[in-house]
Amino acid sequence: MRFALTCFAVCLTAVARAEPPVTAAPQQVVVNGVQGDVEASRDFVAGKVIIGKARIAGSGLQNVGELLNREPSVSVGKDGRIGLLGLPGYTQVLVDGMPPQGDTFTLDLVHVERIEIIKSSTAATGPIGIAGTINIIRRKAQKTPLAQVNAGLSTTAGLPGADVAWSTGGPIEGKPLVYSVRLSAVHKPVSSRMDYIATRENAFAAPVLAYTGQARNRNAANIVSASGEFTWNVDSAHALTFSPAASYFGGPRRSRQQRFWRDGSTLLTRQDGDSAMTSLEIPLRWDWRIDPESSLNVKLNVNRAHIDSDALRIDTSNAALMDELVSRPRSVTTNTFLHVDYATEFENGHSITAGAKFAHNRANNTYSDFFNGMPDYSLAVLGRSDTARLTSGELFLQDEWRINRSWAVNIGSSVERRAYRLREGTASSSPGFTMWAPSLHVSRKLGADRKRQLRLSVARSFRAPFFDELLWRPVINTFAPCRGQMLCGANTLDTADTAGNPGLQPERALGVNLSYSHGIGKDSEITLEAYSRNISNKTGYEIALADVPWASTPRYIGRQANLGSARIRGLDLEARMSGKDIGSHLTRLDLHGSVGLADSTLSDLPGPDNRLSGQSPWRAKVGGSYTLQTVPVKLGIDASYLPGDWVRDSVNQRVYESGKRVLGMNASWTVSKQTRLVLNLDNLVPRTRSRIDAYLGAAEIVRRTTDTSNHARVAIRLETKL
């Protein structure tokens, strides 16, 4: 807090001594096809990274996740989670400024107009997002007629995959209507193999073997998405937009796992199942240009999703016992969002934005669990259904003041109230909280060309719990199963069940970002950024022995809990270099990369390694492309590295994960003005990933070492404009 106040004082003093304000017409930030992404981002006071339509089209990639994996400002954890500042669990992800339905990172790029990244919190983006916000903007209705077809084939671990996408759009002749329609389908196989060994040890004896095991998984993701945007320009001041979207995400799941204990007992678990999620989204938007300086925007989004799962698990032991477990959960989620935004500009350089956001979310879950053909009594104690409701309202006010050509300030505040209502069987709870998030951003452009820039951001932000973190219903550990017609018995520290925590509170953070950007030409920039986050009510994974409704004896459960506070410090260096900005002999070369250092400390956990899970002490990413002169072929390469490290973010558990190296190459051949052929070689140096879970009990330590296979991927993709 002292550091934040000091930064405030320094910046306000500098502003006071700055040149007098100008009285010219206010400067409006416009992102258009003439500007490059780097140039377009320079006028945003809070700092924004833009991945525009041209870069998306030229990437030759299939989905949002693949694109963000290569972006220097985006960090990717060892588990593949995408985030900012090395903090994937603290990054807000939006679609068109609203919370998304389903996995946005599998969204085909045919549906995407651009992606905007802010590594801080603003009043307009709301109080959520301690590390920042990734906002995915869907493809807009277009005035120029265009139709395109993309098709690709891939292979991973010998398993075939495929994808196809089609898009079209343009104006409707004689009508004030423009439209855009997209359709995509993907089949993606997923295969993995794990081998593990566990030992037990205490202060008085050497480690002894506890058990060994292996697991095999083979799944498939089948994704079909359809979306469109239809805009009716009623007159010069009013426009109505309808943007329906529908999707299907499902596929078969198959797993085999076998464990061998030291005493000679064994257990073979075979599970086969299917899951499917279907969703429908109906967004409506009204844009009203009140006058040349003012506008009103109203967005209504209603979406609904159905998730159906069916799983059969057969457990066979060497004691000639065989149990059959059937699980058929169903979930129906309905979300309604209403956003109202008003913006106006003044001649003295002020640009005011104010708005209100309302949301109602409801999830209804039903469960059908059977043990050897009979209802599973152990899980029935919490009822056959549960309901979670969330009602929230948010107000925000933001002023972006361009004091003169060099100085600009963005100051604002948002306040959001969330009220939950949770019901599980006969139990119910109604947690709620209020989040107030003021923010201040100051930018100072240096030099005559204004391509060098200092930025300071100070903001309060939050991470709110999700429904599944609040609901009490457990997932019973496979290797400590319950026996259907009776309550569960005892389990061990390393076979803990997982459950929610209705008493979970939001994490609260005070964040500071200080950056210097050095622009080189139109499309090149180097940025050095230091950041800090002080988090209270830090959420962490806690394993505890507790009396639970589904067991006749105390049982170990793992759940999220507020464990104290955390302090985070980091330094990032990012570069985007276009050869044409450096010299005429390098016009065919583009380079990008980043290096990040980070450190965190959890106050309520003993050291060493008491830091945030998923945060690497350092990370590196580098890539580039070169267009050949003799043939129309563009070659690219991307590489990243995360070192191996230990992490302790729980009282009862320490985790080690080995280093992660990723190397990818691609080639893009422009066959003609309408056709391009792209070859992608991903994860070219696959290495077995190792993980050590050390469970720290009162009298002993259980240490489990797991090795997981990793595979390369080859994909070829044809893109044709019709």
Order of alpha helices (4+ residues) and beta strands (2+ residues): alpha-alpha-beta-alpha-alpha-beta-beta-beta-beta-beta-beta-beta-beta-beta-beta-beta-beta-beta-beta-beta-beta-beta-beta-alpha-beta-beta-beta-beta-beta-alpha-beta-beta-beta-beta-beta-beta-beta-beta-beta-beta-beta-beta-beta-beta-beta-beta
